[in-house]
Amino acid sequence: MSKLIDVLDDLDRLVASGAGTPLPALREGLSAVDRKLWKELEEAGVERIDPIGSAFDPALHEAVSTTPAPDHSKDQTVAATFQPGYRFKGALVRPARVQVYSDQGRH
């Protein structure tokens, strides 16, 4: 928890930076905080699920749309991730919301 409090302190410093802070400096600071947060979350057991290009798995993915497969080999493969999923210590917290290639309806 103390490591996450350090991340919150970093965010507070970014929010408190003056309006004159150059945009590139803000982006760099935000990127550094993002990396620090993800490092701590991963060490705690959080895993991000971004399945682009992998086989659709209804146990891990929620198909929110389909798109025609460019070729038969892509059928039932994840084409895009709209919202990543998450696991915590191996347990699914939220499925990835994805678009899936589908040959369904093609002749």
Secondary structure as a PSIPRED ss2 file (coil, helix, strand):
# PSIPRED VFORMAT (PSIPRED V4.0)

   1 M C   1.000  0.000  0.000
   2 S H   0.000  1.000  0.000
   3 K H   0.000  1.000  0.000
   4 L H   0.000  1.000  0.000
   5 I H   0.000  1.000  0.000
   6 D H   0.000  1.000  0.000
   7 V H   0.000  1.000  0.000
   8 L H   0.000  1.000  0.000
   9 D H   0.000  1.000  0.000
  10 D H   0.000  1.000  0.000
  11 L H   0.000  1.000  0.000
  12 D H   0.000  1.000  0.000
  13 R H   0.000  1.000  0.000
  14 L H   0.000  1.000  0.000
  15 V H   0.000  1.000  0.000
  16 A H   0.000  1.000  0.000
  17 S C   1.000  0.000  0.000
  18 G C   1.000  0.000  0.000
  19 A C   1.000  0.000  0.000
  20 G C   1.000  0.000  0.000
  21 T C   1.000  0.000  0.000
  22 P C   1.000  0.000  0.000
  23 L H   0.000  1.000  0.000
  24 P H   0.000  1.000  0.000
  25 A H   0.000  1.000  0.000
  26 L H   0.000  1.000  0.000
  27 R H   0.000  1.000  0.000
  28 E H   0.000  1.000  0.000
  29 G H   0.000  1.000  0.000
  30 L H   0.000  1.000  0.000
  31 S H   0.000  1.000  0.000
  32 A H   0.000  1.000  0.000
  33 V H   0.000  1.000  0.000
  34 D H   0.000  1.000  0.000
  35 R H   0.000  1.000  0.000
  36 K H   0.000  1.000  0.000
  37 L H   0.000  1.000  0.000
  38 W H   0.000  1.000  0.000
  39 K H   0.000  1.000  0.000
  40 E H   0.000  1.000  0.000
  41 L H   0.000  1.000  0.000
  42 E H   0.000  1.000  0.000
  43 E H   0.000  1.000  0.000
  44 A H   0.000  1.000  0.000
  45 G C   1.000  0.000  0.000
  46 V E   0.000  0.000  1.000
  47 E E   0.000  0.000  1.000
  48 R E   0.000  0.000  1.000
  49 I E   0.000  0.000  1.000
  50 D C   1.000  0.000  0.000
  51 P C   1.000  0.000  0.000
  52 I C   1.000  0.000  0.000
  53 G C   1.000  0.000  0.000
  54 S C   1.000  0.000  0.000
  55 A E   0.000  0.000  1.000
  56 F C   1.000  0.000  0.000
  57 D C   1.000  0.000  0.000
  58 P C   1.000  0.000  0.000
  59 A C   1.000  0.000  0.000
  60 L C   1.000  0.000  0.000
  61 H E   0.000  0.000  1.000
  62 E E   0.000  0.000  1.000
  63 A E   0.000  0.000  1.000
  64 V E   0.000  0.000  1.000
  65 S E   0.000  0.000  1.000
  66 T E   0.000  0.000  1.000
  67 T E   0.000  0.000  1.000
  68 P E   0.000  0.000  1.000
  69 A C   1.000  0.000  0.000
  70 P C   1.000  0.000  0.000
  71 D C   1.000  0.000  0.000
  72 H H   0.000  1.000  0.000
  73 S H   0.000  1.000  0.000
  74 K H   0.000  1.000  0.000
  75 D C   1.000  0.000  0.000
  76 Q C   1.000  0.000  0.000
  77 T E   0.000  0.000  1.000
  78 V E   0.000  0.000  1.000
  79 A E   0.000  0.000  1.000
  80 A E   0.000  0.000  1.000
  81 T E   0.000  0.000  1.000
  82 F E   0.000  0.000  1.000
  83 Q E   0.000  0.000  1.000
  84 P C   1.000  0.000  0.000
  85 G E   0.000  0.000  1.000
  86 Y E   0.000  0.000  1.000
  87 R E   0.000  0.000  1.000
  88 F E   0.000  0.000  1.000
  89 K C   1.000  0.000  0.000
  90 G C   1.000  0.000  0.000
  91 A E   0.000  0.000  1.000
  92 L E   0.000  0.000  1.000
  93 V E   0.000  0.000  1.000
  94 R E   0.000  0.000  1.000
  95 P C   1.000  0.000  0.000
  96 A E   0.000  0.000  1.000
  97 R E   0.000  0.000  1.000
  98 V E   0.000  0.000  1.000
  99 Q E   0.000  0.000  1.000
 100 V E   0.000  0.000  1.000
 101 Y E   0.000  0.000  1.000
 102 S E   0.000  0.000  1.000
 103 D C   1.000  0.000  0.000
 104 Q C   1.000  0.000  0.000
 105 G C   1.000  0.000  0.000
 106 R C   1.000  0.000  0.000
 107 H C   1.000  0.000  0.000
